[in-house]
Amino acid sequence: MNVRYRVELSQIERTELRALLSGGKHTSRKLKRAQILLAADAATGDEEIARSVGASGSTVYRTKRRFVEGNRPG
């Protein structure tokens, strides 16, 4: 069964993810996850997210699943 996870970020989460992307040193994995979540919150399709971030479709799916199920990426 193909489950689609819908990411809905709070304003605080959006602010934190944007701050993460705008400065400081972080692993590329953490930055990609932030980009994926922000794009998913903007209702971008999984294929487009994967293309724009340079990640596989399975990475997008797993990142969204972990977020929705309550396991924050990081």
PyMOL commands that set and color helices and strands:
alter all, ss='L'
color gray80, all
select helices_A, chain A and resi 11-22+28-41+46-53+57-68
alter helices_A, ss='H'
color red, helices_A
deselect
rebuild
show_as cartoon
